[in-house]
Amino acid sequence: MPHFAIIAPPSPRITYVLDWIFKERLQSSYELLHPNDDRTGFDIVISYGTPVENTLFIPSVGLLQSTGIYQHALREGVWENVPVLYAAEGDIPFDLFSAVFFLITRYEEYYSKEQDAHERYLPSESILFKMDCLQRPLVDEWLWAFNKYLEKKFSCSIQTKPYSCLPSYDIDLVYKYKRKTVFVLIVKLIQSLYKANFKESKQLILFLLFIETDPYDSFSFIKKLHQKIQLKPLYFLLCALEKTAYDRNVHPHKKWMKKLMSILLEIGNVGLHPSYFSYNNKVLLSNEKGALENVLEKEIPLSRQHFIRLRLPQTYRILESLSITDDFSMGYASELGFRAGTGRSFLWYDLEKERCSELRVHPFCFMDATAHYYKNLTAEQAFTELETMNAILKKTNSKLMLVMHNYALGNDQEWEAWQKAYEHFLLSQYPTF
C-alpha cells in the first residue's frame, strides 16, 4: 500500500475527511504536511489548495479551512463521466475532499429549514436530488475513480474493502391478528365485510380457521433465509413504553414479547428502534433503551430511528450521550437512494462543535416501506431499482444496507410477491450458498 503525504494547512475538518478517505476507504496511511514541511520519502504526495511542483494537485474551495455553517454555491462539473461538486482547475478537477466532507457530514441539512409532515429533512432540498443523482453513491464513485487514477498514474496497487450486503429488519408491528382475542378478530371481520374489504375478510377467515399463519409473521422465513446464507441480520425493535398514533408496538415487558426478543437476539444482532417522539427527547429515548436492555440483559449500542425521524445535530448528540455507538438512520423515508452519497459507514462529524464524534453512521439506500408506500412500486419494480443501485455499490466496493419490515415479508395481501422477490434478491448476493 502506498504511503501518502498531503500538503495542506491543518484543521479538524481536513483531518476528519482525510482519515476517512485514506485510512478507511483506501486502506492506506498518510501524513498531513504543513506547506513549509520539507520531509520526503513518501510514495505519493498530494498538494491541496496550492499547487506544488512534482505533486498531484487537488484544488480547494476553502470549506475545510473554514468554520461555521453557511449556504454557498456548489459548482457542478464532471470527472471520469461522474457528476462532481466544487468543480475547479487541478489534476483532479474538483475539490474532492470538500465534496466528500459536504455530503457525509450532511452539511446542507444544518441550514435547510424545509421539513415534511414528520419534521424530517426533505430529500428534494438535497443537492443530490437536484442533480438527479440521489440513487447514485457519488462519494463511492468519486473514490473509486480516484483510486483507479492513483493506481494508473503512480503504478501502484490500492486494495479496498470488498463489497458487502447487510440486511436489517425494523420490527414495528409484530403481528396483525395473532395474540388478539377472538372477540376482537370477529369485530374486525364484521368491519371488513361492512367496508367491502373482502381481501381483509378472506385473510381473517383463513387465520381464524388455522389455514394461514398471521400475515405479519415472517420470522421463520427470515430465520431460514439467513441460515441459508450463513449471515446474522440486524433486528431493530420498537420499544415505545406508551402507545401513540405512530407507535403501536407491543409493550416490551409483555411475557411473550420478551421471549420473541430473546429469540431474535439468538439468531441475529439486536438494536433499538427509538419511538416516534424520541428523536429530540433524551429522557424518552433513555427509558426505551433501558427497557430493551433490561429484557435482553445486555447493553444495546445499535439504533435506528422510527420513521427515520432524525434531526441534526440534536438526535445524534442524544444517541452519543446514551452510549449508542452505531446508528443506522442515515437514509430517507420518502425516497430511495443515498442520503450521504455513500453506502459505507463513517464517524459522525458535529459541524457546530467542529469535532469528530465516536458515533458511527451506517447509511441505507433501500427500504421496503419507501418503495411501497411513497413510490407506489410493485415488488418487481422496487427490486429492479435496487439492482441498479447495487450494481454501482458492487463496482465501487461499497456496501448495501437493506431496511425491511417483518410485515412486508409475510403473507399479507398488501405485500403480495414481496417475500419471493426479496428472497431471490438476497440469495443472489450470496451465490455460493
Buried (B, 14 or more C-beta within 10 A) or exposed (E): EBEBBBBBBEBBBBBBBBBBBBEBBBEBEBBBBEEEEEEEEBBBBBBBBEBBEEBBBBBBBEBBBEEEBEEBEBEBEEBBEBBBBBBBEBBBBBBBBBBBBBBBBBBBBBEEEEEEEEEBBBBEBBBBBEBEBBBBBBBBBBBBBBBEBBEEEEEEEBEBEEBBBBBBBBBBBBBBBBEBEEEEBEEBBEEBBEEEBEEBBEBBBBBBEEEBBBBBBBBEBBBEBBEEBEBEBBBBBBBBBEEEEBBEBBEBEBEEBBEBBBEBBEBBBBBBBBBBBBBBBBEBBBBBBBBBBEBBEEEBBBBBBBBBBBBBBEBBBBBBEBEBEBBBBBBBBBBBBBBBBBBBBBBBBBBEEEEBBEBBBBBBBBBBBBBBEBBEBBBEEBBEBBEEBBEBBBEBBBBBBBBBBBBBBBBBEEBEEBBEBBBEBBEEBEEEE
